[in-house]
Amino acid sequence: MAVRTENLLDKLYNLRGEDSSILKEMDEQKNAAEETKEKTTEQKGILQKEIADLKEQKEELVEQGEKFKNLLSGINRDDYSTVLTKLNLDFNPEGLLEKLNHNLPKTIEAMEKNTKESEEELVKVEDEMNKAITTIEELGIRKDTALANQEKLNEYINLALSGTINITRDSITSLLAEFHFNEEEQREAAKILMFPEDALFAYNEKVKMKDKTGKSISEVLQEAKNMSEEETIEEVVEEPPKDKTTILIDTLKSVGIDYLDYTSDEVNELLDNFDQDTIVDNVKYVEEEKIDKDVFMNHIAMLYDKELKDKVKMLLNLGKEAEDIYLNPSVLIKYNKEELKNVIDSIMDSGMDPKDIPLMAY
């Protein structure tokens, strides 16, 4: 079996049991959401009490402040001058009243500000809590679906192993799409199940070893994978020269792009215009300028465009943001460097600032 087929079988068999990567990921997401729910529920209670206390304190402050002002306003220090002097008491009702009138509004304003900030924080906490609750509910539904898909996958594999599978290719690929297999993986895995004698039977025998060795299925699968890779390496006496397609695939892989993301026509277009240095330089450059390399999806010509750097620099120098360019890459394909310069000059000649003109209007 080829290593690639072995990897697919590893993935299929992983999805069959409790250690399924999809089920594990859901459990991890659910645990994280439950922790968030618990944390935000506690924060909500604290904030609600804090807001209630602040409002109560403000009401008391306003009420007592008014009473105190009325009290001080009715006191004439001269009426108590003897007792204040003989007892050496520092009591100045006018000064206290002045301080009260000055500090009371500021203190009330500060409390109102704190209350508002706490209320705004409460809204954020409640939003985070509600999202966590929604996530937990959604994960419950998704897990039920995943378990149903797992049951169907096991049914298909068992039918294949019994030699009685009569499921259509479309039924298999549709199911595998639910497990996030890409189209290439779907086609290959469907072939494995529909023609089990080519790979599935031998692989299943290796998995059965777990019953005899006491090893976990993960350990057996890894050992099987390592054995397959070793066998493949031993069979290759001399590595043949790489053809143009292989070089292209390796080049795309080196810059983090999967050639399977492109159609066969797009791959052929790249082969017809293949320039390894240009592809590598273009991808590295857009990443340096903080433009997501997903911009090359559905815009294959940008990968081999020798003028791409100059055109991007031209737009950035105008004041365009990296996000503007990412969202409107067609302007880079529509014009060559000279044509783009002419468009910009034309906008400026008409008295407009190219920076203010959306790229989609270029």
VMD Tcl script that draws the C-alpha trace (Angstrom):
set ca {
  {0.00 0.00 0.00}
  {1.18 3.51 -0.71}
  {1.84 5.76 2.23}
  {-0.98 8.05 1.14}
  {-3.48 5.17 1.24}
  {-2.15 4.17 4.65}
  {-2.73 7.69 5.94}
  {-6.30 7.64 4.68}
  {-6.95 4.34 6.41}
  {-5.43 5.71 9.62}
  {-7.89 8.58 9.39}
  {-10.87 6.33 8.61}
  {-10.14 3.94 11.47}
  {-9.54 6.78 13.90}
  {-13.05 8.04 13.13}
  {-14.58 4.66 13.94}
  {-14.15 4.66 17.71}
  {-14.27 6.67 20.92}
  {-10.85 8.19 20.20}
  {-12.22 9.80 17.01}
  {-10.44 13.12 16.47}
  {-13.77 14.75 15.61}
  {-15.45 13.55 18.81}
  {-12.40 14.53 20.86}
  {-12.39 18.00 19.36}
  {-16.09 18.41 20.15}
  {-15.51 17.28 23.73}
  {-12.65 19.76 24.11}
  {-14.80 22.57 22.70}
  {-17.65 21.63 25.02}
  {-15.36 21.56 28.07}
  {-13.99 24.98 27.14}
  {-17.52 26.34 26.67}
  {-18.66 24.91 30.01}
  {-15.66 26.51 31.74}
  {-16.54 29.83 30.09}
  {-20.17 29.46 31.16}
  {-19.14 28.76 34.76}
  {-16.67 31.65 34.83}
  {-19.05 34.19 33.28}
  {-21.95 33.08 35.50}
  {-19.80 33.87 38.53}
  {-18.67 37.20 37.01}
  {-22.29 38.09 36.25}
  {-23.30 37.61 39.90}
  {-20.38 39.72 41.12}
  {-21.14 42.54 38.67}
  {-24.86 42.53 39.44}
  {-24.12 42.88 43.18}
  {-21.55 45.60 42.49}
  {-24.06 47.58 40.37}
  {-26.81 47.20 42.99}
  {-24.42 48.35 45.77}
  {-23.28 51.37 43.75}
  {-26.85 52.43 43.02}
  {-27.83 52.03 46.67}
  {-24.77 53.98 47.84}
  {-25.51 56.76 45.37}
  {-29.10 57.08 46.61}
  {-27.89 57.24 50.22}
  {-25.21 59.76 49.30}
  {-27.69 62.04 47.54}
  {-30.22 61.78 50.37}
  {-27.72 62.27 53.21}
  {-25.88 64.99 51.30}
  {-29.04 67.06 50.95}
  {-29.87 66.61 54.64}
  {-26.34 67.60 55.63}
  {-26.45 70.71 53.41}
  {-29.75 71.77 54.97}
  {-28.33 71.19 58.43}
  {-25.15 73.20 57.81}
  {-27.09 76.00 56.14}
  {-29.10 76.51 59.35}
  {-26.06 76.82 61.62}
  {-24.53 80.22 62.46}
  {-21.06 79.75 63.97}
  {-21.39 82.93 66.01}
  {-24.25 81.35 67.93}
  {-21.76 78.85 69.34}
  {-18.63 81.00 69.47}
  {-18.11 80.72 73.25}
  {-18.30 76.96 73.47}
  {-16.21 76.56 70.34}
  {-13.54 78.93 71.62}
  {-13.41 77.63 75.22}
  {-13.31 74.00 74.12}
  {-10.95 74.79 71.26}
  {-13.24 73.09 68.72}
  {-12.48 73.56 65.03}
  {-15.98 73.75 63.59}
  {-16.61 75.83 60.49}
  {-20.10 75.16 59.06}
  {-19.54 77.52 56.14}
  {-16.30 75.77 55.17}
  {-17.91 72.37 55.49}
  {-20.84 73.50 53.36}
  {-18.45 74.78 50.69}
  {-16.56 71.48 50.63}
  {-19.84 69.55 50.53}
  {-21.14 71.57 47.58}
  {-17.82 71.08 45.78}
  {-17.19 67.38 46.46}
  {-20.69 65.89 46.50}
  {-21.45 66.31 42.74}
  {-17.99 65.01 41.80}
  {-18.40 61.95 44.00}
  {-21.87 61.25 42.60}
  {-20.53 61.61 39.06}
  {-17.69 59.17 39.80}
  {-20.15 56.64 41.21}
  {-22.38 57.00 38.15}
  {-19.35 56.44 35.91}
  {-18.37 53.30 37.86}
  {-21.95 52.06 37.61}
  {-22.01 52.62 33.85}
  {-18.67 50.83 33.38}
  {-19.89 47.88 35.44}
  {-23.15 47.76 33.43}
  {-21.18 47.76 30.16}
  {-18.94 44.99 31.48}
  {-22.05 43.06 32.53}
  {-23.40 43.24 28.96}
  {-20.11 41.79 27.65}
  {-20.06 39.05 30.26}
  {-23.69 38.11 29.57}
  {-22.95 38.03 25.82}
  {-19.96 35.73 26.40}
  {-22.03 33.55 28.72}
  {-24.91 33.29 26.23}
  {-22.49 32.39 23.43}
  {-21.03 29.64 25.61}
  {-24.53 28.31 26.35}
  {-25.38 28.37 22.63}
  {-22.10 26.60 21.82}
  {-22.86 23.85 24.36}
  {-26.33 23.33 22.85}
  {-24.98 23.33 19.28}
  {-22.20 20.89 20.18}
  {-24.80 18.55 21.65}
  {-26.65 18.53 18.32}
  {-23.42 18.23 16.32}
  {-22.23 15.31 18.45}
  {-25.49 13.44 17.87}
  {-24.97 13.96 14.14}
  {-21.31 12.91 14.38}
  {-22.25 9.72 16.23}
  {-24.87 8.94 13.58}
  {-22.25 9.50 10.86}
  {-19.79 7.33 12.77}
  {-22.35 4.53 12.94}
  {-22.91 4.77 9.19}
  {-19.15 4.78 8.53}
  {-18.72 1.63 10.60}
  {-21.60 0.05 8.68}
  {-19.91 0.85 5.34}
  {-16.50 -0.46 6.50}
  {-18.03 -3.66 7.91}
  {-19.92 -4.23 4.65}
  {-16.69 -3.68 2.72}
  {-14.79 -6.13 4.96}
  {-17.54 -8.72 4.48}
  {-17.32 -8.27 0.71}
  {-21.00 -7.35 0.44}
  {-20.83 -3.58 0.07}
  {-23.23 -2.28 -2.56}
  {-23.18 1.41 -1.62}
  {-22.79 3.97 -4.40}
  {-19.69 6.12 -4.67}
  {-21.84 9.23 -4.11}
  {-23.20 7.83 -0.85}
  {-19.67 7.19 0.40}
  {-18.25 10.55 -0.68}
  {-21.25 12.39 0.81}
  {-20.65 10.70 4.15}
  {-16.91 11.39 4.07}
  {-17.61 15.06 3.33}
  {-19.33 15.16 6.74}
  {-15.97 14.15 8.24}
  {-14.26 17.04 6.40}
  {-12.44 14.85 3.87}
  {-11.42 16.92 0.84}
  {-12.54 15.83 -2.64}
  {-9.31 13.97 -3.37}
  {-9.53 12.07 -0.07}
  {-13.21 11.30 -0.71}
  {-12.43 9.75 -4.11}
  {-9.53 7.68 -2.80}
  {-11.37 6.50 0.33}
  {-14.44 5.56 -1.74}
  {-12.17 3.47 -3.97}
  {-10.70 1.74 -0.89}
  {-14.15 0.78 0.40}
  {-15.56 -0.25 -2.97}
  {-12.47 -2.37 -3.77}
  {-11.39 -3.57 -0.28}
  {-9.12 -6.29 -1.61}
  {-6.63 -3.63 -2.75}
  {-5.86 -2.22 0.70}
  {-8.60 -2.52 3.31}
  {-8.29 -6.25 4.01}
  {-4.55 -6.07 4.70}
  {-4.89 -2.96 6.85}
  {-7.68 -4.48 8.92}
  {-5.48 -7.50 9.69}
  {-2.85 -5.16 11.14}
  {-5.49 -3.48 13.30}
  {-6.58 -6.86 14.68}
  {-3.12 -7.21 16.19}
  {-4.26 -4.98 19.05}
  {-6.28 -7.89 20.42}
  {-3.17 -10.04 20.55}
  {-0.59 -7.49 21.66}
  {-2.73 -5.53 24.10}
  {-1.64 -2.30 22.47}
  {-4.04 0.54 21.87}
  {-5.45 1.02 18.41}
  {-3.57 4.31 18.15}
  {-0.25 2.53 18.80}
  {-1.06 -0.19 16.29}
  {-2.08 2.34 13.66}
  {1.14 4.30 14.18}
  {3.23 1.13 13.96}
  {1.37 0.12 10.81}
  {2.01 3.53 9.35}
  {5.72 3.38 10.22}
  {6.02 -0.12 8.73}
  {4.35 1.04 5.53}
  {6.68 4.01 5.24}
  {9.73 1.81 5.84}
  {8.54 -0.68 3.23}
  {7.97 2.10 0.74}
  {11.45 3.53 1.36}
  {13.09 0.10 1.00}
  {11.34 -0.51 -2.30}
  {12.76 2.69 -3.81}
  {16.32 1.94 -4.85}
  {16.88 5.14 -6.74}
  {14.66 8.17 -6.67}
  {13.69 9.15 -10.22}
  {14.14 12.75 -11.38}
  {11.24 14.97 -10.43}
  {8.94 16.00 -13.26}
  {7.54 19.49 -13.67}
  {4.27 18.64 -11.89}
  {6.08 17.27 -8.85}
  {8.29 20.34 -8.68}
  {5.20 22.56 -8.85}
  {3.48 20.62 -6.05}
  {6.63 20.79 -3.89}
  {6.97 24.52 -4.59}
  {3.38 25.21 -3.53}
  {3.84 23.06 -0.44}
  {6.99 25.01 0.52}
  {4.95 28.22 0.75}
  {2.02 26.60 2.55}
  {-0.35 26.12 -0.40}
  {-2.10 22.80 -1.14}
  {-2.33 22.11 -4.86}
  {-5.57 20.19 -4.20}
  {-7.21 23.55 -3.53}
  {-6.98 24.20 -7.27}
  {-8.81 22.57 -10.16}
  {-6.93 20.51 -12.74}
  {-7.36 23.37 -15.23}
  {-5.79 25.81 -12.78}
  {-2.89 23.42 -12.12}
  {-2.35 23.12 -15.87}
  {-2.38 26.92 -16.15}
  {0.31 27.08 -13.46}
  {2.35 24.45 -15.28}
  {2.10 26.41 -18.54}
  {3.40 29.53 -16.78}
  {5.58 27.86 -14.17}
  {8.35 29.93 -12.63}
  {9.41 28.60 -9.23}
  {11.14 31.79 -8.03}
  {8.20 34.00 -9.00}
  {5.68 31.80 -7.15}
  {7.80 31.68 -3.99}
  {8.58 35.42 -4.09}
  {4.95 36.43 -4.69}
  {3.59 34.35 -1.81}
  {6.30 35.52 0.60}
  {5.80 39.15 -0.42}
  {2.03 39.27 0.14}
  {2.52 37.65 3.55}
  {5.17 40.25 4.43}
  {2.64 42.96 3.56}
  {0.08 41.29 5.89}
  {-2.12 40.15 2.99}
  {-3.56 36.67 3.63}
  {-2.24 34.17 1.09}
  {-5.82 32.94 0.61}
  {-5.88 35.83 -1.88}
  {-4.36 33.37 -4.38}
  {-7.45 31.15 -4.18}
  {-9.50 31.53 -7.39}
  {-6.84 33.97 -8.63}
  {-4.22 31.55 -9.90}
  {-2.66 34.10 -12.31}
  {-1.38 36.11 -9.35}
  {0.98 33.29 -8.40}
  {3.01 33.59 -11.61}
  {2.53 37.34 -12.18}
  {6.05 38.82 -12.41}
  {4.63 42.33 -11.88}
  {2.62 41.46 -8.78}
  {5.04 43.07 -6.30}
  {5.18 46.34 -8.24}
  {1.39 46.54 -8.52}
  {0.84 45.82 -4.83}
  {3.48 48.42 -3.88}
  {1.74 50.92 -6.14}
  {-1.56 50.43 -4.31}
  {0.04 50.49 -0.86}
  {1.85 53.72 -1.71}
  {-1.53 55.27 -2.53}
  {-2.61 54.54 1.04}
  {-4.65 51.43 0.32}
  {-4.82 48.97 3.21}
  {-3.74 45.33 2.94}
  {-7.35 44.31 3.62}
  {-8.56 46.44 0.66}
  {-6.20 44.55 -1.63}
  {-7.17 41.18 -0.14}
  {-10.86 41.86 -0.73}
  {-10.36 43.23 -4.27}
  {-7.58 41.17 -5.90}
  {-9.24 41.39 -9.33}
  {-7.59 44.81 -9.86}
  {-4.21 43.04 -9.79}
  {-5.32 40.60 -12.48}
  {-7.27 43.08 -14.60}
  {-4.30 45.38 -15.24}
  {-0.61 45.01 -15.90}
  {1.73 47.45 -14.16}
  {1.59 50.11 -16.88}
  {-2.20 49.91 -17.22}
  {-2.66 50.24 -13.46}
  {-0.42 53.32 -13.43}
  {-2.50 54.85 -16.23}
  {-5.73 54.23 -14.29}
  {-4.26 55.93 -11.21}
  {-2.98 58.87 -13.27}
  {-6.40 59.23 -14.89}
  {-8.09 59.41 -11.47}
  {-5.63 62.05 -10.30}
  {-6.03 64.07 -13.51}
  {-9.76 64.22 -12.86}
  {-9.07 65.93 -9.50}
  {-9.84 62.91 -7.28}
  {-7.64 61.18 -4.74}
  {-7.08 57.51 -5.77}
  {-6.97 56.59 -2.08}
  {-10.62 57.63 -1.71}
  {-11.78 55.61 -4.72}
  {-12.73 51.99 -3.83}
  {-10.58 49.41 -5.62}
  {-13.65 47.74 -7.03}
  {-14.26 50.93 -9.01}
  {-10.78 50.90 -10.61}
}
mol new
graphics top color blue
foreach p $ca { graphics top sphere $p radius 0.5 }
foreach p [lrange $ca 0 end-1] q [lrange $ca 1 end] { graphics top cylinder $p $q radius 0.2 }
display resetview
